[in-house]
Amino acid sequence: MKAIEGGICAVKGVKAYGTKEGKMGLAIMLAKGPAAAVFTRNKVKAAPVVVSGEHLKECGQMFNGIIANSGNANAFTHEQGIKDAISMANLLADKLKVDPHTIGVSSTGVIGRPMNMKWYTDHFEEVFKNLGNTPECSEKANRAIMTTDLVPKSYAVELEGGIRIGGIAKGSGMIEPNMGTMLSFIFTDAKLSHDELQERLKIAVDKSYNMIVVDGDTSTNDNVFIIATGESGRPDMSKFQEGLEKVCMELAKKIARDGEGATKLIEVTVEGAKSVEDARKAAKAVVRSPLFKSAVYGKDPNWGRAVCAVGYSSCDVDPRKVTLEFSNGKDSIKLVDAGIPKSDEATLAKAKEIMGFDPLYVKVSLELGDAKATAWGCDLTHEYVNINASYTT
């Protein structure tokens, strides 16, 4: 497996393009084949989430493409929001002369505002006529869905035998998927059924997007779509799973690294847990903790906040067995060793130095079993408050 350039347009059978004007954006991604998706668990689901879920059921899990917008979440918009999401699907379906149920719809932006449908319809032809399969086309689609993101997020791999998997994503705030505002669109030219895609996607999402935290808010709009064009034949399923997880993890880390106002990525690995579920709970608790995130921003070696988060995560833990270590990828320092705190001045000074690096790696050993998990997050800065104190103004 190797990383390749081109984003989603590296995949055979995919065309894309997008346009962005201020906060408003429109992207179209065309790909024909079996489709699968994972959506937010927020009980207040945005209209495009509802409509796309219904479309997957109605079309036999076959899609012809996806239309996505930024500038408006189309969430908490009730009946009119559903009508607008259907209208978005119809825009693309009518142009392609296909069943609207074969079109996925996705939105991101402010909650509770009516859609400015005129803007999207006015810009539709511009996007459609420029659809292509170049790296630039993939980036145009990627930028069209950005909101407070500072950078586009794209990743693609080629497996042995030539099968490719490529994805783009957006997400910067309102991020703790339970599948943030987080959108991701993944395409592959492997020949796979809907059931195979759904099974493989769920496993990959649990290890990647479901393990990132920026601020602990689960968006109304989270979605991860995958469409398989089938143009490169059947894959080795274990290699395909490895490739899909690689794409999802790299995109997830890019989302965490680009958290609103963030200055560094935090990677927390919990090992020695009784179960994978316990390891995931503990790792996410640490990257979710506003106190620990603030300490990382200030390079304050207040490591007790990480131990505290593990303790309230509801995982099984024996304080006498816990080991905590900080690392910058080269140097490391143990702050707790088998339950014994290391709070001498030299240790704390070294920890402070390491906390100045990006990324910061945190390892917690529970010594209760063999399970492990990794979560990703970012530091909490003054700029996060500034961004979200004036998001709509």
Secondary structure, DSSP 8 states (H G I E B T S, - for coil): -EEESSGGGGSTT-EEEEEEETTEEEEEEEEEEEEEEEE---SS--HHHHHHHHHHHHTTTEEEEEEEEESB---S-HHHHHHHHHHHHHHHHHHHTS-GGGEEEEEES-TT----HHHHHHHHHHHHHT-B-SHHHHHHHHHHT-SS-SS-EEEEEE-TTS-EEEEEEE-SSS--------EEEEEE-S---HHHHHHHHHHHHHHTGGGB-SSS---SS-EEEEEE--TT----HHHHHHHHHHHHHHHHHHHHHT-TT---EEEEEEEEESSHHHHHHHHHHHHH-HHHHHHHHTT---THHHHHHHHHTTS---TTT-EEEEE-SS-EEEEEETTEE--SHHHHHHHHHHTTSSSEEEEEE--SSSEEEEEEEE---HHHHHHHHSS--
